[in-house]
Amino acid sequence: MTIDLYYWPTPNGWKISIALEEMGLPYTTHLVDIRKGDQFEPDFLKIAPNNRMPAIVDPDGPGGAPVSIFESGAILIYLARKTGLFYGETERDRIAVDQWLMWQMGGVGPMAGQAHHFLQYAPALDPPQDIPYAKDRYKREVNRLYGVLDRQLAQNAFVAGDFYSIADMAIWPWAHLWKRQEQDISDKPNLTRWLETMRERPGVQAGRGLHADLRQVTPSEEELKVLFKR
């Protein structure tokens, strides 16, 4: 049965479009235009009460009944358990996947997101918020996290081990934007190798390309007001 994907082309949205493509699950895309405030609409809030996309509705949920899920990490775990794919073969594998997925949810996502905000968006606000301390803080923390990732990838082909998993799908959408985060990864050869390996996967390409034409690097002043409720 077709899964309903509530989506906009952002790193968190790509996590789920990549997973659906990699798992070969049929889905219908419902665009949640965060520039216009679709994430605050009552119908969407019934599915995603935190007014964030992505979210999914699976008509064939547990027991054959529909289920709606918000939070990208929870969606990835659900899809991996549903299909039996990309979650490793053993309990130790699943522990490794879970901890690196949580590392992304609590580290790379929030820190890279703040780097994007203070480097790309805040200076364009009215009045401009060009804050050197914030820029430096989040650039440094993203660099530290990518160092952690590079060391992990020195020992493993993929993030959780020698198998491709939902942890890779969660981290890559943020990590491949390292230039926008003003990072230098020339000293991180293992991260560089992994980024290229991921980029070459057809499922990653299809998920990353979903409605890519709608992606804007710099939103307008009015869109920034909607995004940040100013």
N, C-alpha and C positions, 0 to 999 in steps of 0.2 A: 504494500500500500504506500502511496506517496506521502512523504513527510513535507509539512509546511515549514519553510525556512523564512524567518523574519530577519532581514539582513540589510546592511549597507556596506560598501567596500572599504572597510577599515581593518586593521590587524585582528581585532576580535571577531569581526565578521568572517574574515578569511579562514580562521581556525576551523569553522564549521563547514564552510563551503569546500575546503580542502578535504576534510574528513568524509563528507558525503560523497565526493568524487572518488576518493581512494577506496571507500567501502562499496562503491557501486550501488548506492541506495538511491532510488528515484526520489526527487524532491521538486517542489514548486516554490519559487522564490517570491516573497512578498517584500517589496522595498519599504524600508523604514527610513525616510529621508530625514536624517538628524539635523540637516541644515534648516528645515522648515518646521521642526518641532513634532514630527510624527511620533516620536518616542514618548510624548506626553499625552497622546490621545487615549481616551478611556478604554477603547477596545484593545489597544496594545497593552495597557497597564494590567488588564485581566490576565494576560499571558506572562508579562514581565513587569512585576510590581516595582522594580527598582528603576524603571524607565531607561533601561539600557538594552540595546540589541547586542548580540544575536539572541534569538529565542527560537524554539521549535515546537511544533505540535505534531506528535506521532499518532495517527489514528489507530495504529496497531500497537498500543502500549502494553504494559503488563496485564495479563489476563485477557488480552484482546480488546481492552478498553482504551480510549484516547487518553493521552497524557501530554501536558504542556510542561516545558522545561526552560528555565532561564539560567544565566551564568554559563559562560563558554566552557569552563572546566567541567562543570556538571554535565553539560551536553556531551562533551567528548567521552567522559566515562560511560554515560548511558549508551551512546552509540557503540562503543567498544564492547560493552557487555552484551548488548543486543545482538551484535553480529559475531562476536567471538574473534574479532580481528584487531590487530595493532595494540594488543595489551599484554604481549608476551605469552609464554607457554606454561610458566610455573608461578607459584605464589611469590617467589623471590623476584621474578621478572616484574610482577604486578606491583610489588613494593617499590622497586626502582622506578617504574613508570609514575606511580603516584607521587613519589617525593620530588621528581623533576617537574611533574605537572604543577605541583603546589609551589615549587620554586619559581616557576613562570608566573603563576597567578599572584603570588605575594611579592615577587621581586622584579623580574624583567618587565612585565606588563606595566605595573604602576610607575616604576622608575623611568622607563623609556617613554611612557605616556607623559610624565611630568617634564622630561627633557624636551619632548615635542612641544608641549604647551609653552614653556618659557623661552625656547629658542625660536619657534615658528609663529605662535599665535599671540602671546602676550604683547610683543612689541607692536602688533598691528591693532591692539585695542584702542579705544578712545576714552580717556587719554592713554597713550602708550605706556606699557608696563615693561620696560627694559631693565631687568634686575640682574646685574652681574653675579651676585651671590647665588641666586637660584639657578642660573645657567650653569655655573661652575659646579655647584653641588650635584645636580642631576647628571651632568656629563661625567663627572668622576664616578658616581655610583654605577652608571651604566657601564663604564669602562671596567670597573671592578667585577661586575657580574659577567661581562664577556670574558674576563680572565678566568673566572671560575668555569665557565662553559668550555673555553679552550683547553683547560687542563683535563676536564672530563673527556673531551673528545680526543685527547692524546692517547687515551687508553681504550677507546671504544669507537666503533664505526658510527654509531648513532648515540643519542643523548643518554638513553637508559641502558645501553649495552650494545651488543652486536645485532640488534633487531630494530627495525623501524617501528615507531609507536606513536600514539597520540601525543606523547610528550614532545616529539619532534614537530608535530603539526601545530602544537600550541606555541612553541618558541620561535619557529622560523618566521611567522608573519611579522613579529617585532624585530628580530635580529637582522632580517634582510634590509631593514630601513636604517642601517647603521650610519649611512652618510647623513641622513636628515637629523640624526642624533649627534652629529659632528664628532664621530668616532674615527680613530685610526686603528685599523685591524691588521696593519702590515706585520705586527709582532705576534699575530695570532694565527698561525698557519693551519691549525686544526679546525678552528672556527671557519676559516676561509674555505677549506676543503669541504666541510659539511654544508656550508651555504650553497656551494655549487652543486653538490650531490642532490640536495633538496630541490634546487631550482630546475634540475633536469627531469624531475619526475612529472609524467603527464598529469597525474592527479593534482599536484601542486600547481602546475601551470593553469589547469582548468579552474581550480578553486580561486586562485589569485586573480584570474582574468574575469571572473563573474562580475558583469556590469562595471568593468574597470573604466569605461568611458565616463562614468558619473563621478569619479574621484577628482576632488579638487585639492591641490596642494595648499593654497591659501584661500580660505573662505572670505566672502565679502564682510563688510562691517556689520550688516544686518544679520547675516548668518552667524557671525561670532556672538552677537547678542543672544541669539536663540540657543546656541550651543552651550554658552556659559551663563545663561539666565541673567544677563546684565540689563 
